[in-house]
Amino acid sequence: MHGVTLTGVLSLGNLILSATNVIVAFSLLVYILSHNLRSSVARAFCALLTFVTVVHAADVILINVLDPATRFMWLKFQWLGIAFIPAAYLHFSDSVLRTTNSFSRVRRGLVATTYLFGTVLVLLTVFTSLLVSDGVDTSWAVYFQAGPLFWVFSLYFFLVTAMGVLNIERARRRTITSTSRRRMTYLAVSFAAPALGVFPYMLLASLPGHFSPNLLLFIALLGNVGIVLMTVVLAYSVAFYGALTPDRVVKRSLVNYLLRGPLVGICLLALMLVVPRVESILGLPRDTVLVFAVVVGIVLLQVLISALTPFIDLLIYRRDSAEITWIRELDTRLLTTTDLSQLLENILAALCDLARASSGFVVTKRAGLPQMQAVCGPRGEATRFVQEHDLEGLAQQLAEGDEERQPERVEEVFTEQGGFWLLPLRSQSRDQILGVLGMRADLHQLELTERENEIAVTLISQAALALEDWQLQRGIFTLLWELTPEIESIQRWQSRPRYVGSPMLEPIEHSPIYAPDFPKVVKEALSHYWGGPGLTESPLLRMKIVRQYAQESGQVPTKALRSVLYKAIDALKPPEGQRILTTKEWILYNILEMKFMRGLRITQIAMRLSMSESDLYRKQRAAIDAVAKVLASMEEDT
């Protein structure tokens, strides 16, 4: 094709891959933030993804900016990511190593130092020419040339990167189980992704004259491909840290997210960039063709992903595929309360049509009270009848002497009571009354054919069977709810990998932050902030951070818990600004400080904060939940 050059093809490829890196990095950043933010490893990884996103987003922007001055401004913005990537790199590796029970204040100090040094590098880039200078604008790339202190950045980059690699390797050697070692190996292999992202820019800045444009573009192309693949693998490894769900759930969640989010976005972006830039295609303007191509692409990609989902699940679950398939089928087979009501309404409507009834109902007993499960016709008549009669006693009376009797003729099995014809619905074993079916009709005048009678008997049997199945399923749900704490405990133990020197798995009662009533425990401790059983006997005393604080400060556990609660409340202060009682930013802290630390009454607090007492109670619950989240985060980081 006329005008097509190798440099142009490589430049377009780098543009597509840079945009791909932006999509992947940003998508994974959002995924980790929304799924796994409580993990310190995940938070460090989010910082790393943020700076990677900045670097590649600037690449995409630079392609579309024509003004040289504006281009160089965006180059400086790009160096915001480049300067901080080594610091985030070391931060992430230290967080991973800390999960293996290897703690070092020196390493933590180095992490803080590298972030500080990254800030210095950004300032040198923006305000001086010591680090980079003399922007170069070519047809194939825009870059800065190395300044007098560029060698300092190069040395810093390689040293910090090497330290990060050593940290990851140490973490990998400390793993014990095959699963944790495999994940750590994935992480170690993919850990080079951020370094590969910065390396081309270092070549451009320091040695542009020693390489041809095509070679530099090809190196950048390979680097971008590697970054995409390794970033995904890196995110896959990070997704398991702190996750309290089974591995299969984490895998499927991440894979589905990648397929329906980043993959679709990448394909559409490539389509938009690759569509030929000609005046018309098949007599249509290019933009019209592009709109149709994007719409068709979205639909076909969704169809393709849905078609491939069973094969993807087979790869993810492998040995458990039969069990997973059965579990998923339960979703379509189990009856919820709404499903039961809709089914009974359909059955009741058909039965009322056969019996020429003006209205009907099916009522069951739940929590000791009659509950209307389905109504056909005017609801008021059925409601009044149910309220005026003891249906449970009436059903027992109707069923006396009828245990072995099977419905033969519909007219014979109903009993008239208060204008309604009633029938007790029995279980298949005939030993349990499930509910009562009633219809307002004149059954004495009813003459059903054999076919109609057979249909009516079948409908009654279906209603009884639906009620019996629903009761059995309620029993299963109740059992599962009772097992939920034990299931959560097992998943929590399963989510904790074993490392060299790691302690034995703690019983669930030793981790109060995972208890379902953790916010309630926090509220009780806050209510007795200055003394009382809510504080002195609080399960929060078992938290690692409380024991650690008591050991470091020499305080008794109760005072240490009070200090930890104070730190958690203090963390809810806005980062800056003067305290104002009625502003949204200060509201949670103000409620906690007035209610629990100063002991003011609700009426006093409501007046000072200019809100109603009911609104204050709602805000107080939100404030206690916020303290609980801060405490959980502090405990996870200990």
PALO-141043 format. One record per residue (C-alpha): x negated, y, z; residue in one letter. Coordinates in steps of 0.001 Angstrom, whole numbers, plus 500000, padded with zeros to 6 digits. Each point is the difference from the previous one (the first is absolute). Layout:
REM PALO-141043
XYZA...
//
This chain:
REM PALO-141043
500000500000500000M498683503420499011H498499501990502841G499680497045502362V496558499801501627T498467497729502622L499617502982502341T503680500851499561G501097496432500668V497822499772503118L501262503375501212S503630498913499528L499267496722501775G498452501854502929N502993502343500128L502420497059500168I497915498226502624L499545503145502080S503756500491499963A500361496310500887T497706500493502982N502084502966501148V503206497978499766I498527496945501727V498247501946502760A502986502232500716F502456497071499880S497897497944502394L499584503031502256L503787500369500227V500420496243500536Y497487499817502854I501388503160501611L503527498601499964S499181496412500978H496882499844502161N499133503385501467L499651498685503562R496779498209499052S496794502036500365S498587498135496975V503008501045497937A499648503639501067R496313500028499047A500865498379496672F502620502702499389C497309502652500480A497813498205497456L502872499714497511L500786503695500405T496509501055498913F499946497459497144V503328501439498821T498553503528500073V497023498966497840V502032498310497284H502875502486500075A497481502737499219A498757497927497042D503507499871498539V500581503707500609I496684501005498399L500982498316496729I503006502306499661N498417503269501178V498603502199497207L498778503068501845D496306499493500998P500315501942503264A503002497956501055T498187496793499057R497067500818502253F502422500820502830M501495496506499677W496496498543499911L499404501517503430K503301498492501146F498765496630498744Q496895500315502135W502272500200503037L500651496306499422G496431499134498970I498499501635503103A502296498205502447F500073496526498435I496785498856501786P501395501127503373A503328498231499391A498004496999498777Y498104499786503308L503166500717502006H501802497119498335F497131497546500494S499708500969503677D503733499463500513S499738496543498439V497033499117502189L501829501208503116R502800497510499313T497441497224500536T499427501269503577N496727501693499075S500099503504501512F497306502670499819S500122503644501015R497007500619497764V501955498824496963R502969502141500975R497677502959500377G498523499346496559L503480499946498493V500784503405501499A496601501302498846T500577498873496396T503372501759499892Y498303503140501293L497244499650497402F502656499500497301G501515503327501040T496573501624499591V499692498475496504L503388501401498992V499034503458501221L496697499817498082L501884498995496854T502620502737500241V497888502952501140F496437499283498814T498017498482497162S497725497971502264L501762496667499547L501448500266496469V499933502852497531S500260501059496366D503164498264498899G499712498317496606V503040499875497713D499682497546497107T502493498428497650S499768496699501892W499501501028503629A499885502871502504V497461499739502811Y497672501867502332F496249499788499777Q497918499049503008A498912502830502274G496836500241502147P501589498009502854L501701497349497888F497371497479501051W501246500452503599V503494498934498949F498626497046498013S497958498802502970L502931500528502360Y502353498141497642F497795496910499674F499106499855503699L503606500302501185V501171497523497363T497356497509501132A501112500427503619M503583499324498974G498995496856498125V498030498774503028L503006500617502259N502267497964497742I497446497196499768E499695499938503814R503767499817500271A500097497127497502R497390498033501955R501991500414503207R503077498307498550T500748496434501126I503085498688498212T499990499218496286S502909502388499359T498379503010501670S496658499228498329R501665499793496593R501742503351500488R496812501579501254M498181498673496930T502613501605497746Y499502503239501883L496203499788499758A500066499389496241V502491502795499303S498338502431502391F497837501362497169A502995501666498319A499572503503501507P496261499957499266A500680499098496376L502417502927499861G497296502498500971V497045498496498101F500914501368496509P500211503541501378Y496556499643501518M498636498908496620L501651502933498262L498624502466502523A496461498672500214S499116498230496735L502312501139497165P497144500547497561G498661496462500384H503161498280498782F502126500355496910S503599501162500478P501304496634498807N497884498105502527L501124502264502858L503633499651498939L499610496230499761F498479499829503492I502875502139501309A502478497718498185L498580496875501636L499956501776503357G503657500982499662N501024496442499131V498109498688503012G501505502653502261I503568499076499021V499471496296500656L498003500390503191M502330502636501465T502900497571499658V497983497176501606V498877502364502755L503594501044500706A501043496337500007Y497434499294502726S500981503069502031V503741499208499797A499538497096502432F498408502086502755Y502487500607502793G502857498424498023A502456498171502281L501644498071497172T498886496706498444P497334500132497300D502450498878497327R502233503018500734V497053502408499773V498852498448496723K503403500105498362R500731503525501191S496725501321498601L500232498091496711V503583501135499368N499041503569500813Y497046499906497595L502087498502497203L503004502294500274R498092503156500886G496401500453498808P500204497484497118L503088501634498501V498466503455500452G496710498961498372I501709498394497000C502199503051499404L497062502365500375L497940497999497504A502961500009497619L500314503769500230M496284500506499328L499659497458497210V503035500962497897V498471501519496835P499873503790499938R501694500514496641V502695502374498902E502622497311499449S500499496270500300I502660498399497804L501321503479499351G500421500729503714L498069502509502107P497256498478502135R501666501067503247D503229498213499040T498111496788499264V498118500356503283L503239500368501990V501434496850498434F496705498145500521A499904500915503709V503625498943500578V499517496699498158V496716499445501849G501630500472503432I502834497575499197V497761497332498448L497474500193502831L502733499476502602Q501340497016498047V496491498565499637L499225500424503720I503289498337500958S499257497111497645A496510499557501442L501088500251503642T500626496223500440P496517499211498642F498421502673502201I501812498579503035D498725496548499085L496421501332500040L500518501848503276I501765497271501938Y498656496823498372R500440497396502770R503043501740501507D501883500681496752S502819497517500750A500613501463503475E499888503581498724I502471499187497224T502374498463502544W499684503023502329I500808502385497152R503015497976498949E501408500482503498L500391503703499215D502559499161497316T501677497176501937R500420501338503527L503236501790500867L499840503378501677T503040501406501816T500829502096496937T499615496980497694D502388498013502206L502581502813500018S499895500303496217Q500323496218499539L502895499748502431L501742502967498359E499838498232496626N501319496747501495I502715501817501963L501127502007496957A500335496826497923A501908498241502796L502361502967500463C500721499999496264D500907496315500124L502198500421503096A501598503233498724R498817501632503251A500021503787500423S497035499978502359S497565497672501733G496962499874502249F497196497798501273V498858500694503551V497122498490501980T498612500471503476K496693501778500522R498435501138503273A503185498912501762G502256502278497916L502128499316496902P498442501370496831Q501789500473496704M497886498321497318Q502302500539497023A503301501749499249V502281499872496986C502745502596499683G500844502691502603P497373499882502722R502202501637502632G502426497032500208E497185497499500490A498235502211502557T503156500454502103R500694496276499980F496459499153501115V500141502604502791Q503387498816501280E499220496270500111H497482497801501731D498736498338496846L497557497732501817E502725498535502186G502389499948497065L497469498095497884A499504497433502762Q503767499607500272Q500388499568496240L497197497456499912A501334497787502804E500805496565498685G498657500952496590D496365498824500336E500249497168497514E502479501537497624R498803501095496570Q501944502632497998P502348498327497523E502685502564499163R499211503623500715V503558500653501184E499602497371502721E496704501034501575V500820503648500735F501883501095503128T502121503167500106E499243502539502742Q501051503662500123G500741500262496293G496693498388498984F499313496403499028W496884498811501771L497510497211499465L496951499170502166P496838499563497916L498057496956501203R496462498750499538S499445496966497780Q499731497783503078S503398501363501148R498643500577503518D499575503774499865Q502362502854499154I498126502569497915L502715502606499551G503602500655499064V501465500624496547L503296501875499852G502385501023497204M503225502012499924R502169497891497706A503197497965499938D498535496507499791L503467498381500434H500955501268496583Q496605499142498513L499997497287497375E496492499225498812L499204497579497227T497582497179500714E497293501908498167R500665503200501991E500107498092503272N496682498335499190E498450503407499268I501387501435503279A498604497084502034V496623500469498289T499976503716500797L500749499315503681I497166497441500124S497640502494498354Q500852502678502574A499347497570502854A496729498815498447L498805503588499470A500694500826503661L498204496861501178E496938500705497858D499943503597501210W500051498914503639Q497148497545499377L497974502743498320Q500663502351502920R498532497348502258G496915499806497778I499621503786500028F500334500072503793T497299497345500297L497691501946497676L500541503210501973W499083498147503182E496866498631498299L498930503389498626T497593500848502869P498302496610499698E499779500336496198I498473503472500359E497484498623502500S498932497209497661I499648502426497090Q497965502331502183R497643497220501047W499743498853496403Q499136503547498868S496982500203502331R496935498499498294P497298498458502127R496526501529500068Y496733499235501740V500348501033503648G503720500728499755S502085499142503083P502644497337500154M503377500937498551L501939501981502570E503536498946500920P502628502364498676I500752501340503482E496441501400500068H500818502261497045S502903502210501142P499829502192496883I501449497101497990Y502943499426502323A503400500805498428P500837502225503012D496689501887499945F501663503460499680P502211499127503002K496909499068502044V498398503315498992V503118501892501101K499974498273503399E496321500871500508A500634503624499017L503027500189502308S497711499041502918H497069502065498729Y499163501323503486W500642496709501769G502504497193500230G500466496374498913P500357501022496348G496352501059500129L498425497803502694T501593496801498638E500021500985496335S498973497406497363P497949502847498495L497388499332502694L499008496934497965R499003502143497006M496322499813499088K499719503772499761I501300500416503576V497519497429501340R497189501610498021Q500912503496501200Y500173498796503612A496546498419499685Q498398503042498365E501552502627502288S499972497998503228G503714500619500511Q502503497495501340V502146498429497234P503079502103500840T498097503279499674K498316498710496849A503435499255498504L501154503513500909R496919501413498248S500673497879496898V503634501156499919L498801503606500309Y497651499506497023K502820498454497955A502322502919500774I497234502509499328D499448498390496586A503481501185498987L498957503647500228K499755501786496655P496349500300498912P500054503762500206E502163502959500928G501442501446503176Q502533497941501926R503566501070499251I502873498269501772L502542499925497188T497892499249496900T500318496629498299K496268499272500214E499964500320503809W503382498462500838I498869496443500792L497080501120502151Y502150502562501813N502653497414500895I497419497521501311L498073502633501946E503101501509501622M501867496764500668K497300497609501177F496978502082500969M501818502899501658R503149498105501002G502546502590498828L503683499052499785R501687499409496663I502172503117500337T496926502162500659Q498120498558497021I503008500402497687A500331503672500957M496317500722499457R499912498212496661L503329501501498847S501663496687499153M502944497934501190S499459497196502497E501108497364497484S497469501308497475D497362500044502744L500606496330500783Y499546499129496308R496795502006499801K498779498396503233Q500385496513498481R498011501156496974A497306501447502299A499699496734501962I499745498022496735D497241502381498887A498082499418503253V500403496237499520A498516500241496503K497054502040501267V499359497470502785L500160497113497530A497518501765497730S497657500696502932M500216496355501061E499288498741496466E496913502215499784D498611498769503331T
//
